[in-house]
Amino acid sequence: MDVKDGYGNVLAKGDSVMVIKDLKVKGTSVTLKQGTKIKNIRLTDNEDEIECSTDKVKGLVLKTEFLKKV
C-alpha cells in the first residue's frame, strides 16, 4: 500500500510533512495554519490518513490530501 500526499509524493513512516491548507481540529479550538510543519508521521491502515502529533495537539489523524512532503 502506497500512502501519497496531496502532490503524489510517497510518504513513509518518520517523514516530515507540511499542512497546505488551514485545518480546524475537531474537539478543540485549535486551527493548524497553512505551512505548519509536522515531524515523525506514522502510517495507518487507511492509505488516505496518517497519525501525528503537533506542539498544540497530540494524537492527530490527518487526511493526506492536505499535506505536502518536506
Chimera marker file (.cmm) of the C-alpha trace (Angstrom):
<marker_set name="trace">
<marker id="1" x="0.000" y="0.000" z="0.000" r="1" g="1" b="0" radius="0.5"/>
<marker id="2" x="1.432" y="3.367" z="-1.067" r="1" g="1" b="0" radius="0.5"/>
<marker id="3" x="0.482" y="6.396" z="1.019" r="1" g="1" b="0" radius="0.5"/>
<marker id="4" x="0.739" y="9.591" z="-1.043" r="1" g="1" b="0" radius="0.5"/>
<marker id="5" x="0.498" y="13.261" z="-0.124" r="1" g="1" b="0" radius="0.5"/>
<marker id="6" x="-1.615" y="15.833" z="-1.952" r="1" g="1" b="0" radius="0.5"/>
<marker id="7" x="1.041" y="16.146" z="-4.681" r="1" g="1" b="0" radius="0.5"/>
<marker id="8" x="1.542" y="12.420" z="-5.310" r="1" g="1" b="0" radius="0.5"/>
<marker id="9" x="4.785" y="12.010" z="-3.339" r="1" g="1" b="0" radius="0.5"/>
<marker id="10" x="5.067" y="8.692" z="-1.474" r="1" g="1" b="0" radius="0.5"/>
<marker id="11" x="5.090" y="9.051" z="2.331" r="1" g="1" b="0" radius="0.5"/>
<marker id="12" x="6.893" y="6.715" z="4.734" r="1" g="1" b="0" radius="0.5"/>
<marker id="13" x="6.940" y="6.293" z="8.499" r="1" g="1" b="0" radius="0.5"/>
<marker id="14" x="9.018" y="9.038" z="10.149" r="1" g="1" b="0" radius="0.5"/>
<marker id="15" x="8.718" y="11.554" z="7.285" r="1" g="1" b="0" radius="0.5"/>
<marker id="16" x="8.062" y="15.249" z="7.830" r="1" g="1" b="0" radius="0.5"/>
<marker id="17" x="5.087" y="16.918" z="6.167" r="1" g="1" b="0" radius="0.5"/>
<marker id="18" x="3.663" y="20.433" z="5.854" r="1" g="1" b="0" radius="0.5"/>
<marker id="19" x="-0.001" y="21.454" z="6.014" r="1" g="1" b="0" radius="0.5"/>
<marker id="20" x="-1.098" y="23.085" z="2.714" r="1" g="1" b="0" radius="0.5"/>
<marker id="21" x="-4.432" y="24.461" z="3.974" r="1" g="1" b="0" radius="0.5"/>
<marker id="22" x="-5.719" y="25.877" z="7.286" r="1" g="1" b="0" radius="0.5"/>
<marker id="23" x="-7.386" y="22.990" z="9.136" r="1" g="1" b="0" radius="0.5"/>
<marker id="24" x="-9.723" y="23.248" z="12.126" r="1" g="1" b="0" radius="0.5"/>
<marker id="25" x="-9.159" y="20.441" z="14.627" r="1" g="1" b="0" radius="0.5"/>
<marker id="26" x="-12.427" y="18.862" z="15.762" r="1" g="1" b="0" radius="0.5"/>
<marker id="27" x="-12.997" y="18.866" z="19.509" r="1" g="1" b="0" radius="0.5"/>
<marker id="28" x="-10.605" y="21.761" z="20.152" r="1" g="1" b="0" radius="0.5"/>
<marker id="29" x="-10.357" y="25.468" z="19.423" r="1" g="1" b="0" radius="0.5"/>
<marker id="30" x="-7.027" y="24.923" z="17.625" r="1" g="1" b="0" radius="0.5"/>
<marker id="31" x="-6.520" y="25.639" z="13.916" r="1" g="1" b="0" radius="0.5"/>
<marker id="32" x="-3.490" y="24.180" z="12.136" r="1" g="1" b="0" radius="0.5"/>
<marker id="33" x="-2.265" y="27.018" z="9.927" r="1" g="1" b="0" radius="0.5"/>
<marker id="34" x="-1.001" y="26.603" z="6.389" r="1" g="1" b="0" radius="0.5"/>
<marker id="35" x="2.739" y="25.928" z="6.457" r="1" g="1" b="0" radius="0.5"/>
<marker id="36" x="2.730" y="24.120" z="9.822" r="1" g="1" b="0" radius="0.5"/>
<marker id="37" x="5.494" y="21.502" z="9.762" r="1" g="1" b="0" radius="0.5"/>
<marker id="38" x="4.739" y="18.112" z="11.304" r="1" g="1" b="0" radius="0.5"/>
<marker id="39" x="7.604" y="15.723" z="12.049" r="1" g="1" b="0" radius="0.5"/>
<marker id="40" x="7.722" y="11.961" z="12.540" r="1" g="1" b="0" radius="0.5"/>
<marker id="41" x="4.432" y="10.829" z="10.996" r="1" g="1" b="0" radius="0.5"/>
<marker id="42" x="3.009" y="7.327" z="11.452" r="1" g="1" b="0" radius="0.5"/>
<marker id="43" x="1.126" y="5.432" z="8.748" r="1" g="1" b="0" radius="0.5"/>
<marker id="44" x="-2.304" y="3.872" z="9.380" r="1" g="1" b="0" radius="0.5"/>
<marker id="45" x="-4.213" y="1.010" z="7.781" r="1" g="1" b="0" radius="0.5"/>
<marker id="46" x="-6.048" y="3.596" z="5.670" r="1" g="1" b="0" radius="0.5"/>
<marker id="47" x="-3.933" y="4.946" z="2.784" r="1" g="1" b="0" radius="0.5"/>
<marker id="48" x="-5.738" y="8.331" z="2.950" r="1" g="1" b="0" radius="0.5"/>
<marker id="49" x="-4.802" y="9.066" z="6.596" r="1" g="1" b="0" radius="0.5"/>
<marker id="50" x="-1.713" y="9.463" z="8.794" r="1" g="1" b="0" radius="0.5"/>
<marker id="51" x="-1.256" y="9.781" z="12.555" r="1" g="1" b="0" radius="0.5"/>
<marker id="52" x="0.879" y="12.559" z="14.008" r="1" g="1" b="0" radius="0.5"/>
<marker id="53" x="1.365" y="14.963" z="16.899" r="1" g="1" b="0" radius="0.5"/>
<marker id="54" x="1.980" y="18.696" z="16.941" r="1" g="1" b="0" radius="0.5"/>
<marker id="55" x="3.036" y="21.090" z="19.684" r="1" g="1" b="0" radius="0.5"/>
<marker id="56" x="-0.597" y="22.061" z="20.294" r="1" g="1" b="0" radius="0.5"/>
<marker id="57" x="-2.455" y="18.767" z="19.747" r="1" g="1" b="0" radius="0.5"/>
<marker id="58" x="-1.360" y="15.174" z="20.405" r="1" g="1" b="0" radius="0.5"/>
<marker id="59" x="-2.747" y="12.133" z="18.608" r="1" g="1" b="0" radius="0.5"/>
<marker id="60" x="-3.989" y="13.760" z="15.406" r="1" g="1" b="0" radius="0.5"/>
<marker id="61" x="-5.251" y="11.823" z="12.398" r="1" g="1" b="0" radius="0.5"/>
<marker id="62" x="-4.928" y="13.886" z="9.215" r="1" g="1" b="0" radius="0.5"/>
<marker id="63" x="-6.058" y="13.305" z="5.632" r="1" g="1" b="0" radius="0.5"/>
<marker id="64" x="-3.085" y="13.064" z="3.264" r="1" g="1" b="0" radius="0.5"/>
<marker id="65" x="-4.768" y="15.296" z="0.673" r="1" g="1" b="0" radius="0.5"/>
<marker id="66" x="-3.994" y="18.319" z="2.910" r="1" g="1" b="0" radius="0.5"/>
<marker id="67" x="-0.280" y="17.507" z="3.320" r="1" g="1" b="0" radius="0.5"/>
<marker id="68" x="2.935" y="18.026" z="1.371" r="1" g="1" b="0" radius="0.5"/>
<marker id="69" x="6.141" y="16.050" z="1.957" r="1" g="1" b="0" radius="0.5"/>
<marker id="70" x="9.039" y="18.209" z="3.174" r="1" g="1" b="0" radius="0.5"/>
<link id1="1" id2="2" r="1" g="1" b="0" radius="0.2"/>
<link id1="2" id2="3" r="1" g="1" b="0" radius="0.2"/>
<link id1="3" id2="4" r="1" g="1" b="0" radius="0.2"/>
<link id1="4" id2="5" r="1" g="1" b="0" radius="0.2"/>
<link id1="5" id2="6" r="1" g="1" b="0" radius="0.2"/>
<link id1="6" id2="7" r="1" g="1" b="0" radius="0.2"/>
<link id1="7" id2="8" r="1" g="1" b="0" radius="0.2"/>
<link id1="8" id2="9" r="1" g="1" b="0" radius="0.2"/>
<link id1="9" id2="10" r="1" g="1" b="0" radius="0.2"/>
<link id1="10" id2="11" r="1" g="1" b="0" radius="0.2"/>
<link id1="11" id2="12" r="1" g="1" b="0" radius="0.2"/>
<link id1="12" id2="13" r="1" g="1" b="0" radius="0.2"/>
<link id1="13" id2="14" r="1" g="1" b="0" radius="0.2"/>
<link id1="14" id2="15" r="1" g="1" b="0" radius="0.2"/>
<link id1="15" id2="16" r="1" g="1" b="0" radius="0.2"/>
<link id1="16" id2="17" r="1" g="1" b="0" radius="0.2"/>
<link id1="17" id2="18" r="1" g="1" b="0" radius="0.2"/>
<link id1="18" id2="19" r="1" g="1" b="0" radius="0.2"/>
<link id1="19" id2="20" r="1" g="1" b="0" radius="0.2"/>
<link id1="20" id2="21" r="1" g="1" b="0" radius="0.2"/>
<link id1="21" id2="22" r="1" g="1" b="0" radius="0.2"/>
<link id1="22" id2="23" r="1" g="1" b="0" radius="0.2"/>
<link id1="23" id2="24" r="1" g="1" b="0" radius="0.2"/>
<link id1="24" id2="25" r="1" g="1" b="0" radius="0.2"/>
<link id1="25" id2="26" r="1" g="1" b="0" radius="0.2"/>
<link id1="26" id2="27" r="1" g="1" b="0" radius="0.2"/>
<link id1="27" id2="28" r="1" g="1" b="0" radius="0.2"/>
<link id1="28" id2="29" r="1" g="1" b="0" radius="0.2"/>
<link id1="29" id2="30" r="1" g="1" b="0" radius="0.2"/>
<link id1="30" id2="31" r="1" g="1" b="0" radius="0.2"/>
<link id1="31" id2="32" r="1" g="1" b="0" radius="0.2"/>
<link id1="32" id2="33" r="1" g="1" b="0" radius="0.2"/>
<link id1="33" id2="34" r="1" g="1" b="0" radius="0.2"/>
<link id1="34" id2="35" r="1" g="1" b="0" radius="0.2"/>
<link id1="35" id2="36" r="1" g="1" b="0" radius="0.2"/>
<link id1="36" id2="37" r="1" g="1" b="0" radius="0.2"/>
<link id1="37" id2="38" r="1" g="1" b="0" radius="0.2"/>
<link id1="38" id2="39" r="1" g="1" b="0" radius="0.2"/>
<link id1="39" id2="40" r="1" g="1" b="0" radius="0.2"/>
<link id1="40" id2="41" r="1" g="1" b="0" radius="0.2"/>
<link id1="41" id2="42" r="1" g="1" b="0" radius="0.2"/>
<link id1="42" id2="43" r="1" g="1" b="0" radius="0.2"/>
<link id1="43" id2="44" r="1" g="1" b="0" radius="0.2"/>
<link id1="44" id2="45" r="1" g="1" b="0" radius="0.2"/>
<link id1="45" id2="46" r="1" g="1" b="0" radius="0.2"/>
<link id1="46" id2="47" r="1" g="1" b="0" radius="0.2"/>
<link id1="47" id2="48" r="1" g="1" b="0" radius="0.2"/>
<link id1="48" id2="49" r="1" g="1" b="0" radius="0.2"/>
<link id1="49" id2="50" r="1" g="1" b="0" radius="0.2"/>
<link id1="50" id2="51" r="1" g="1" b="0" radius="0.2"/>
<link id1="51" id2="52" r="1" g="1" b="0" radius="0.2"/>
<link id1="52" id2="53" r="1" g="1" b="0" radius="0.2"/>
<link id1="53" id2="54" r="1" g="1" b="0" radius="0.2"/>
<link id1="54" id2="55" r="1" g="1" b="0" radius="0.2"/>
<link id1="55" id2="56" r="1" g="1" b="0" radius="0.2"/>
<link id1="56" id2="57" r="1" g="1" b="0" radius="0.2"/>
<link id1="57" id2="58" r="1" g="1" b="0" radius="0.2"/>
<link id1="58" id2="59" r="1" g="1" b="0" radius="0.2"/>
<link id1="59" id2="60" r="1" g="1" b="0" radius="0.2"/>
<link id1="60" id2="61" r="1" g="1" b="0" radius="0.2"/>
<link id1="61" id2="62" r="1" g="1" b="0" radius="0.2"/>
<link id1="62" id2="63" r="1" g="1" b="0" radius="0.2"/>
<link id1="63" id2="64" r="1" g="1" b="0" radius="0.2"/>
<link id1="64" id2="65" r="1" g="1" b="0" radius="0.2"/>
<link id1="65" id2="66" r="1" g="1" b="0" radius="0.2"/>
<link id1="66" id2="67" r="1" g="1" b="0" radius="0.2"/>
<link id1="67" id2="68" r="1" g="1" b="0" radius="0.2"/>
<link id1="68" id2="69" r="1" g="1" b="0" radius="0.2"/>
<link id1="69" id2="70" r="1" g="1" b="0" radius="0.2"/>
</marker_set>
